[in-house]
Amino acid sequence: MFDQIKNDERVIGKSRDGRFAVTMNGNQDILEVYVPPAELVKIEVEQGIKEAINDARTKIESLLRNKMMNLSQ
């Protein structure tokens, strides 16, 4: 049951400036990556993607923790 929940859940994590985004499932697999169509230097791209992944991981962990608490009640 929990494996199915992890497969079904999706979150979108964004960089602090909102220009980069990743979609992550409950297994913490990256499903999509969005990089803005602009002239960027390598360090901006690296930082933006890292921030988006960290944001998505935080969101999916919180979502799954809440779902598990609700299932156990």
C-alpha positions as CSV (number, residue, x, y, z in Angstrom):
1,M,0.0,0.0,0.0
2,F,2.7,2.5,1.0
3,D,4.7,1.6,-2.2
4,Q,1.6,2.5,-4.3
5,I,1.3,5.8,-2.4
6,K,5.0,6.6,-3.1
7,N,4.5,5.9,-6.8
8,D,1.4,8.0,-7.1
9,E,2.5,11.1,-5.2
10,R,4.2,14.0,-7.1
11,V,5.6,17.3,-6.0
12,I,7.2,20.2,-7.8
13,G,10.3,21.7,-6.2
14,K,11.5,25.1,-7.2
15,S,14.7,27.1,-6.9
16,R,14.6,30.1,-4.6
17,D,14.2,32.4,-7.5
18,G,11.5,30.2,-9.0
19,R,13.3,29.9,-12.4
20,F,14.1,26.2,-12.1
21,A,11.8,23.3,-11.3
22,V,11.9,19.6,-10.8
23,T,9.0,17.1,-10.5
24,M,9.7,14.2,-8.0
25,N,7.7,11.2,-7.0
26,G,7.5,9.6,-3.6
27,N,10.4,7.3,-4.4
28,Q,12.4,10.5,-4.9
29,D,12.9,9.8,-8.6
30,I,13.3,13.0,-10.7
31,L,10.6,12.8,-13.3
32,E,11.0,16.2,-15.0
33,V,13.5,19.1,-15.0
34,Y,12.7,22.6,-16.1
35,V,15.5,25.0,-16.9
36,P,14.5,28.5,-18.2
37,P,15.2,29.3,-21.8
38,A,17.6,32.1,-21.0
39,E,21.3,32.8,-21.2
40,L,22.7,31.4,-18.0
41,V,26.1,30.6,-16.7
42,K,26.9,27.1,-15.6
43,I,27.0,28.0,-11.9
44,E,23.5,29.4,-12.1
45,V,22.1,26.3,-13.7
46,E,23.9,24.0,-11.1
47,Q,22.7,26.1,-8.2
48,G,19.1,26.4,-9.5
49,I,18.7,22.6,-10.1
50,K,20.3,21.8,-6.7
51,E,17.8,24.2,-5.0
52,A,14.9,22.7,-6.9
53,I,15.8,19.1,-6.0
54,N,16.3,20.0,-2.3
55,D,12.9,21.7,-2.2
56,A,11.2,18.8,-3.9
57,R,12.8,16.3,-1.5
58,T,11.7,18.3,1.5
59,K,8.1,18.5,0.1
60,I,7.8,14.8,-0.7
61,E,9.2,13.7,2.7
62,S,6.7,16.0,4.4
63,L,3.8,14.8,2.2
64,L,4.6,11.1,2.8
65,R,5.1,11.6,6.5
66,N,1.6,13.2,6.7
67,K,0.1,10.4,4.7
68,M,1.6,7.7,6.9
69,M,0.3,9.5,10.0
70,N,-3.2,9.6,8.5
71,L,-3.1,5.9,7.6
72,S,-2.1,5.0,11.1
73,Q,-5.0,6.8,12.7
